[in-house]
Amino acid sequence: MFAGVFFMSRHVDYIIVGGGISGCVLSYTLLKYGANVMMYDLPSENISSSVAAGLWNPIVLKRMKKVWQADTMINELQTVYRDIEKWTKSQFFDPISIRRIFFNAGEQNKWIELCDNPAYKSYIDEEIVPLPEGVKGSFKSGRMKSTGRLKVIPFIQGVHNTLKATDSFIEERFIWDIVKRDNEGVNYQDIRAHGIISCTGAQMALNKKSLEQKGFAPVKGELIRVELDKPLYNECIHQKHFMLSEGNNEVTVGATYAWNGFEKGPTAAKRKELEQHIQEVWEGSFKTKNHFSGIRPATKDRRPLVGRHDLAHTWIFGGMGSRAVLMAPYLAKVLVEHLIYDTDLLEDCLPSRF
């Protein structure tokens, strides 16, 4: 009798490509709805989530306008990240306040007006408060509500480790050119799946060894980590740039914006810009300890990309720019319920609009 070795494909519902913020939230959401996944990610190549500050805020502070779909997103966020903490047995969800420093009386008056607006009352504290110790300014400040910070590295590590425990994580670069598609689904190496979902926002935005997708308008951001001469307590101060407390007198300061120079990494010019900002707003001394850069996978119309790609059995979940922490839980629910229950996707987010 002939004895042979037969290699069987492993079947999963969806292959997730990319293990940053969006990929981690989507993987958890699929699992919660009963689907199983295989995530492919090479953490050393993450050029977006790994350097993200992780702040969420339903208000665009520069213009004092609500973020698109803010109310729904905040409600979903509050539940999902706490549930992921339980699932991963880790801690990363930190509902801290964001304090807006007023530059003039007009900004302060605008704040007071918005406090009487029902659409903003849930997000703006009506009390005008003095500046925190050590912060310079001629006017007072106001605190945002329903804001906070996702500690991104512990979050991503927690999800990755939990997926690894069930053999649902492969730490290697995904090679799009070897995907095989047929009428029923896809084959990738020894994995068989209904479909593939790309969560590689920054790589797609830069067309870097990734799935091609139109509509991205990537933005480079830089941050510095500094040690102050006295502590900035557990909150985030916003005065054009943010200063985010990290404990032990350390703060993260950022972020800058650039629409070119994506391959250069951290630049001396942006470090100088951020250090000058600290000199303008901080009464004491400081020492710069680290300097980081990353790519925000923003889109041309500032709406995410959530929906079907031109290639068969292939989906896009990304394009959230600097708001992935805020947007990913709600948008993951939208996509997963479409995949499982055939509910409608959001017209504003369809990749086919580009």
C-alpha positions in Angstrom: 0.0 0.0 0.0 1.4 3.4 -1.0 2.1 5.7 2.0 2.1 9.4 1.2 2.0 12.7 3.0 -1.0 15.0 2.3 -0.9 18.7 3.1 -4.2 20.0 4.1 -5.1 23.7 3.8 -6.1 25.5 6.9 -9.5 27.2 6.6 -10.3 30.5 8.1 -13.0 33.0 7.4 -10.8 36.0 6.8 -7.1 36.8 6.4 -6.3 40.1 8.0 -3.2 41.9 6.5 -1.8 44.4 8.9 -1.7 44.3 12.7 -1.8 48.0 13.6 -4.7 49.7 15.4 -7.3 49.1 12.6 -6.2 45.5 12.0 -6.3 44.6 15.7 -9.8 46.1 16.2 -11.1 44.4 13.1 -9.7 41.0 14.1 -11.3 41.2 17.5 -14.7 42.3 16.0 -14.7 39.4 13.6 -13.9 37.0 16.4 -16.7 38.5 18.5 -19.2 37.9 15.7 -18.1 34.2 15.4 -15.7 34.4 12.5 -12.2 33.1 12.7 -9.1 35.0 11.3 -5.5 34.7 10.4 -3.5 37.9 10.8 -0.3 38.6 8.9 1.9 41.3 10.3 5.5 42.3 10.4 5.7 44.7 13.4 9.1 46.0 12.4 7.6 47.5 9.3 4.7 49.3 11.0 5.2 53.0 10.1 1.9 54.3 11.5 0.4 52.7 14.6 3.7 51.9 16.3 4.5 55.6 16.7 0.9 56.9 17.2 0.2 58.9 20.4 -3.2 57.1 20.6 -5.3 60.1 21.5 -9.0 60.1 20.8 -11.2 63.2 20.8 -14.6 63.8 19.2 -13.9 67.5 18.5 -11.4 68.9 16.0 -9.8 71.4 18.4 -8.4 73.8 15.7 -11.8 74.6 14.3 -13.9 73.4 17.3 -16.1 71.2 15.0 -17.3 67.7 15.8 -15.6 64.8 14.0 -17.7 63.0 11.4 -20.0 60.4 13.1 -18.5 61.4 16.5 -21.4 60.5 18.7 -21.7 56.9 17.3 -18.0 56.4 17.3 -17.6 57.5 21.0 -20.3 55.1 22.1 -18.7 52.2 20.3 -15.2 53.0 21.5 -16.1 53.1 25.2 -17.3 49.5 25.0 -14.9 47.9 22.5 -11.5 48.8 24.0 -12.6 47.8 27.5 -13.8 44.4 26.1 -10.4 44.0 24.3 -8.7 44.6 27.6 -10.6 41.7 29.1 -10.0 39.5 26.1 -6.2 40.2 26.1 -5.8 40.4 29.9 -3.9 43.7 29.5 -4.4 47.4 30.2 -4.1 50.2 27.7 -7.4 52.2 27.8 -6.8 55.5 29.5 -9.7 58.0 29.6 -7.7 61.2 30.3 -8.8 64.7 29.7 -7.6 66.9 26.9 -7.2 70.5 27.9 -7.6 73.3 25.3 -5.5 76.4 26.1 -7.1 79.5 24.8 -5.0 81.9 22.7 -7.4 84.9 22.9 -10.7 86.0 24.3 -12.5 85.1 21.1 -11.6 81.4 21.6 -12.7 81.5 25.2 -16.1 83.1 24.1 -16.5 80.5 21.4 -16.0 77.7 24.0 -18.7 79.3 26.2 -21.1 79.5 23.3 -20.6 75.8 22.4 -21.3 74.8 26.0 -24.9 75.8 25.4 -25.2 73.8 22.1 -26.8 70.4 22.8 -24.6 68.8 20.1 -21.5 69.7 22.1 -22.6 69.6 25.8 -21.4 66.0 26.1 -17.9 66.8 25.0 -17.1 70.3 26.5 -16.8 71.1 30.2 -18.5 74.5 30.7 -16.1 75.5 33.5 -13.2 77.8 32.4 -10.2 76.8 34.5 -6.8 78.3 35.2 -3.8 77.0 33.3 -2.0 74.0 34.8 1.2 74.6 36.7 4.2 75.3 34.5 2.1 76.1 31.3 2.5 79.7 29.9 -0.5 81.6 28.6 -2.4 84.9 28.8 -5.8 83.2 28.9 -7.4 80.3 30.7 -8.3 76.8 29.5 -11.2 74.4 29.0 -11.4 70.6 29.4 -12.8 68.2 26.9 -15.0 65.3 28.0 -15.2 61.8 26.5 -11.5 62.0 25.5 -8.6 59.8 26.3 -5.6 57.9 25.2 -5.1 54.3 23.9 -1.6 53.1 24.9 -0.9 51.8 21.4 2.1 49.5 21.9 0.5 47.5 24.9 -2.7 47.4 22.9 -1.1 45.9 19.8 1.1 43.6 21.7 -1.9 42.3 23.7 -3.9 41.5 20.6 -1.0 39.9 18.8 -0.1 37.7 21.8 -3.8 36.6 22.2 -4.0 35.7 18.5 -0.7 33.9 18.7 -2.1 31.8 21.5 -4.7 30.4 19.1 -2.3 30.1 16.2 -4.0 33.0 14.4 -1.0 35.2 13.8 1.8 34.9 11.4 4.8 37.3 11.7 5.9 37.7 8.2 5.3 40.0 5.2 2.2 39.3 3.2 3.0 38.9 -0.5 0.0 40.0 -2.5 1.3 38.7 -5.8 0.9 35.0 -4.8 -2.7 35.2 -3.7 -4.9 32.9 -5.8 -8.6 33.7 -6.2 -11.5 31.6 -7.4 -15.2 31.8 -7.4 -15.5 30.8 -3.7 -12.6 32.6 -2.0 -8.8 32.8 -1.9 -5.8 30.7 -1.3 -2.6 32.1 0.2 0.2 29.5 0.8 -1.6 26.9 2.9 -4.4 29.1 4.1 -7.9 29.0 2.5 -10.3 31.9 3.3 -13.5 33.5 2.2 -11.6 36.8 1.7 -8.7 39.1 2.5 -9.0 42.4 4.3 -6.2 44.9 4.0 -5.5 47.0 7.1 -2.1 48.2 5.9 -3.1 51.9 5.6 0.3 53.5 5.5 1.8 50.9 3.2 -1.2 51.3 0.8 -0.9 55.1 1.0 2.7 54.9 0.0 2.1 52.1 -2.5 4.8 50.2 -0.6 4.8 46.4 -1.1 1.0 46.5 -0.6 -2.3 46.4 -2.3 -2.9 49.2 -4.7 -5.7 51.6 -3.7 -6.5 55.1 -5.0 -7.6 58.0 -2.8 -4.9 58.2 -0.2 -3.2 61.5 0.7 -0.6 60.4 3.2 0.7 62.9 5.8 4.0 62.5 7.7 4.0 63.3 11.4 6.8 63.7 13.9 6.9 63.5 17.7 9.5 64.1 20.4 9.7 62.7 23.9 11.1 65.1 26.4 11.8 65.2 30.1 10.5 68.3 31.9 11.9 69.9 35.0 8.6 69.2 36.8 5.7 67.0 36.2 2.8 67.6 33.9 0.0 65.6 35.5 -2.1 62.9 33.8 -3.7 64.9 31.0 -3.0 66.2 27.6 -2.4 69.9 26.9 -3.3 71.2 23.5 -1.8 74.5 22.3 -1.4 74.1 18.5 0.6 71.0 19.4 -0.2 68.6 22.2 1.8 67.8 25.3 0.9 64.3 26.6 2.0 63.2 30.0 3.9 59.9 30.1 4.7 59.9 33.8 8.1 60.5 35.5 8.2 64.1 34.2 8.2 62.8 30.6 5.8 64.1 27.9 5.3 63.3 24.3 5.0 66.5 22.1 3.5 66.6 18.7 2.5 66.3 16.1 3.8 68.0 13.0 2.4 67.7 9.4 4.3 67.2 6.1 3.1 66.1 2.7 6.5 64.9 1.5 9.8 63.5 2.7 8.2 60.2 3.7 11.4 58.2 3.4 13.6 60.6 5.4 12.5 59.6 8.9 12.7 62.2 11.7 14.0 65.6 10.5 16.0 68.3 12.3 13.6 71.0 11.1 10.5 69.4 12.7 12.4 68.6 15.9 13.3 72.3 16.1 9.7 73.3 15.5 8.5 71.1 18.4 11.3 72.2 20.7 10.5 75.9 20.0 6.9 75.1 20.8 7.8 73.8 24.3 9.9 76.9 24.9 6.9 79.1 24.1 4.4 77.2 26.3 6.5 75.8 29.2 7.9 77.9 32.0 10.7 75.6 33.0 13.5 73.6 31.2 13.4 70.4 29.3 15.6 67.8 27.7 14.7 66.0 24.4 15.2 62.2 24.8 13.7 60.7 21.6 12.4 61.7 18.2 10.0 59.7 16.1 8.2 59.9 12.8 5.3 58.1 11.2 2.9 58.2 8.3 -0.8 59.0 8.7 -2.8 57.1 6.1 -5.2 60.0 5.4 -7.4 60.2 2.3 -8.1 63.0 -0.1 -11.6 63.7 1.3 -10.7 62.8 4.9 -13.2 59.9 5.0 -12.0 56.4 5.7 -11.8 53.5 3.2 -14.1 50.7 4.2 -15.5 48.3 1.7 -14.8 46.1 -1.3 -11.6 46.4 -3.4 -11.6 45.9 -7.2 -10.0 42.5 -6.8 -12.3 39.6 -6.0 -12.8 38.6 -2.3 -10.7 41.5 -1.2 -11.6 44.3 1.2 -10.1 47.6 2.5 -10.3 48.8 6.1 -8.2 51.9 6.6 -7.6 55.5 5.6 -8.5 56.8 9.1 -5.5 59.2 9.3 -4.8 60.2 12.8 -8.2 59.1 14.1 -7.9 55.3 13.9 -8.4 54.9 17.7 -11.7 56.9 17.5 -13.0 55.5 14.3 -11.9 51.8 14.1 -14.4 50.3 16.6 -17.5 51.7 14.9 -16.2 51.1 11.3 -15.2 47.6 12.2 -18.7 46.9 13.3 -20.1 48.3 10.1 -17.8 46.2 7.9 -18.2 43.0 9.9 -22.0 43.2 10.0 -21.9 43.7 6.2 -19.8 40.6 5.8 -21.9 38.5 8.0 -25.4 39.9 7.7 -25.2 41.7 4.4 -26.1 45.1 5.9 -25.3 48.3 4.1 -21.9 49.9 4.1 -21.4 53.6 4.5 -21.5 55.4 1.2 -19.1 58.0 2.4 -16.4 55.4 3.0 -16.6 53.1 -0.1 -13.2 52.7 -1.8 -15.0 52.8 -5.2 -15.5 56.6 -4.8 -12.0 57.2 -6.0 
